[in-house]
Amino acid sequence: MVIEIMRESNNGIVALDPLREKSLFEILKEKWKKIGIEDYYDDLEKMLGIDIDKYLLTKFFGDHAKRFKNRPIVWHVLSDSKDLNFFVLHHTWSGDKLLLIKSQYLSNAKSILNDILSSETDEKKRSEISDKLREIDRMEKKIDSLLTDGYDPKVDDGVAKNLAYLQKYDLVNGKPLSDDMVKKMAE
């Protein structure tokens, strides 16, 4: 159903972080309700052994990559601290989508966090927000470096070639491709 949601999104990108209007998990719950399986939510969590929201953030991509023999069609793009998380669909992926993550999603997150920071008085919370803002800046710099180095993904180049660059720049969750494959594909 995640792939279905990805295909329905207008740009092939779904943010997993709470700054978005609806998280992927909330969209999943709405879909489950529409098809009448919302009552099985607890059963699914028991079967997975983890909260579904947590599963999406920590285990979905690894399971998906295994299912697709390390050539996943949904990629988990994330920041170093894993505070910024996006699922992107390979079939719609391009350099423009990477710019969209930066200009729309990261920019919106930065704006929201700056608004919160301007009125926050608790020093601990201010520090946490400042850390998140620095994380956004680091992710933006990685995206800039990747694009400056000539990353120009094309769907016809295949999953491995397009994903290798994201893995090389530590912008994808885990290591779906071997180090040798990344070296070969991201030259």
VENBEL-V183128 format. One record per pair of residues at least 6 apart in sequence whose C-alpha atoms are under 8 Angstrom apart, sorted by the first residue. I is the first residue (numbers start at 1). J is the second residue. D is the distance in Angstrom with one decimal. If there is no record, write none. Layout:
# VENBEL-V183128
i=I j=J d=D
i=I j=J d=D
This chain:
# VENBEL-V183128
i=1 j=28 d=7.5
i=2 j=28 d=7.5
i=3 j=74 d=7.1
i=3 j=89 d=7.8
i=5 j=27 d=7.8
i=5 j=28 d=7.9
i=6 j=12 d=5.4
i=6 j=13 d=6.7
i=6 j=14 d=6.7
i=6 j=87 d=7.8
i=6 j=88 d=7.2
i=6 j=89 d=6.3
i=7 j=89 d=7.5
i=11 j=92 d=7.2
i=11 j=97 d=7.6
i=12 j=88 d=5.5
i=12 j=89 d=5.1
i=12 j=92 d=5.8
i=12 j=93 d=7.3
i=13 j=86 d=6.6
i=13 j=87 d=5.7
i=13 j=88 d=4.5
i=13 j=89 d=6.6
i=13 j=97 d=7.9
i=14 j=23 d=7.8
i=14 j=24 d=6.7
i=14 j=86 d=5.6
i=14 j=87 d=5.2
i=14 j=88 d=6.5
i=15 j=23 d=6.5
i=15 j=24 d=6.9
i=15 j=85 d=5.9
i=15 j=86 d=4.3
i=15 j=87 d=6.4
i=15 j=105 d=7.8
i=16 j=23 d=5.2
i=16 j=24 d=5.6
i=16 j=25 d=7.8
i=16 j=57 d=7.4
i=16 j=84 d=7.6
i=16 j=85 d=5.3
i=16 j=86 d=5.6
i=16 j=87 d=7.3
i=17 j=23 d=6.5
i=17 j=83 d=7.2
i=17 j=84 d=6.1
i=17 j=85 d=5.9
i=17 j=86 d=7.7
i=19 j=109 d=6.3
i=19 j=112 d=7.6
i=25 j=52 d=7.3
i=25 j=53 d=5.7
i=25 j=56 d=7.7
i=29 j=38 d=6.7
i=32 j=38 d=5.0
i=44 j=52 d=7.9
i=45 j=51 d=5.5
i=45 j=52 d=6.0
i=48 j=55 d=7.8
i=57 j=85 d=7.6
i=61 j=74 d=7.5
i=61 j=75 d=6.8
i=61 j=76 d=6.2
i=61 j=173 d=7.3
i=62 j=174 d=7.5
i=62 j=176 d=7.4
i=64 j=72 d=6.2
i=64 j=74 d=7.7
i=65 j=71 d=6.1
i=65 j=72 d=4.7
i=65 j=176 d=6.3
i=66 j=72 d=7.9
i=70 j=176 d=5.3
i=70 j=177 d=6.3
i=71 j=159 d=5.7
i=71 j=160 d=6.2
i=71 j=176 d=7.5
i=71 j=177 d=8.0
i=72 j=159 d=7.1
i=73 j=89 d=5.9
i=73 j=90 d=5.0
i=73 j=91 d=7.2
i=73 j=159 d=7.1
i=74 j=87 d=6.3
i=74 j=88 d=5.6
i=74 j=89 d=4.7
i=74 j=90 d=6.1
i=75 j=86 d=8.0
i=75 j=87 d=5.4
i=75 j=88 d=5.2
i=75 j=89 d=6.4
i=75 j=90 d=7.1
i=75 j=172 d=7.0
i=75 j=173 d=7.9
i=76 j=85 d=6.9
i=76 j=86 d=5.7
i=76 j=87 d=4.7
i=76 j=88 d=6.6
i=76 j=172 d=5.5
i=76 j=173 d=5.5
i=77 j=85 d=5.9
i=77 j=86 d=5.1
i=77 j=87 d=6.1
i=77 j=88 d=7.1
i=77 j=166 d=7.9
i=77 j=171 d=5.4
i=77 j=172 d=4.4
i=77 j=173 d=6.3
i=78 j=84 d=5.4
i=78 j=85 d=4.5
i=78 j=86 d=6.2
i=78 j=171 d=5.5
i=78 j=172 d=5.8
i=78 j=173 d=6.4
i=79 j=85 d=6.9
i=79 j=135 d=7.0
i=79 j=136 d=7.6
i=79 j=138 d=7.9
i=79 j=139 d=5.7
i=79 j=171 d=6.3
i=80 j=135 d=7.4
i=80 j=139 d=7.6
i=80 j=170 d=7.4
i=80 j=171 d=7.6
i=81 j=135 d=7.2
i=83 j=132 d=7.3
i=83 j=135 d=7.9
i=84 j=136 d=7.7
i=90 j=155 d=6.9
i=90 j=159 d=6.9
i=91 j=155 d=6.0
i=92 j=155 d=7.4
i=93 j=153 d=7.1
i=93 j=154 d=7.3
i=93 j=155 d=6.7
i=94 j=152 d=6.9
i=94 j=153 d=5.2
i=94 j=154 d=6.1
i=94 j=155 d=7.6
i=95 j=147 d=7.4
i=95 j=151 d=7.1
i=95 j=152 d=5.5
i=95 j=153 d=6.0
i=98 j=143 d=7.0
i=99 j=143 d=7.7
i=102 j=140 d=6.1
i=102 j=143 d=7.5
i=106 j=136 d=6.4
i=106 j=140 d=7.7
i=110 j=133 d=6.2
i=110 j=136 d=7.1
i=113 j=129 d=6.4
i=113 j=132 d=8.0
i=113 j=133 d=7.1
i=114 j=133 d=8.0
i=117 j=126 d=6.0
i=117 j=129 d=6.6
i=117 j=130 d=7.8
i=120 j=126 d=6.3
i=142 j=169 d=6.8
i=142 j=171 d=7.8
i=146 j=165 d=7.6
i=146 j=166 d=8.0
i=146 j=169 d=7.0
i=151 j=165 d=7.2
i=153 j=162 d=5.4
i=154 j=162 d=7.2
i=155 j=162 d=7.7
i=160 j=177 d=7.3
i=160 j=181 d=7.8
i=160 j=182 d=8.0
i=160 j=185 d=7.0
i=161 j=182 d=7.9
i=161 j=185 d=5.0
i=161 j=186 d=6.6
i=163 j=172 d=8.0
i=164 j=177 d=7.0
i=164 j=181 d=7.4
i=164 j=182 d=4.8
i=164 j=183 d=7.9
i=164 j=185 d=6.0
i=164 j=186 d=5.6
i=165 j=182 d=7.2
i=165 j=185 d=7.8
i=165 j=186 d=5.4
i=166 j=172 d=5.7
i=167 j=173 d=7.9
i=167 j=174 d=8.0
i=167 j=175 d=6.8
i=167 j=177 d=7.8
i=167 j=182 d=7.3
i=168 j=182 d=6.6
i=168 j=186 d=7.4
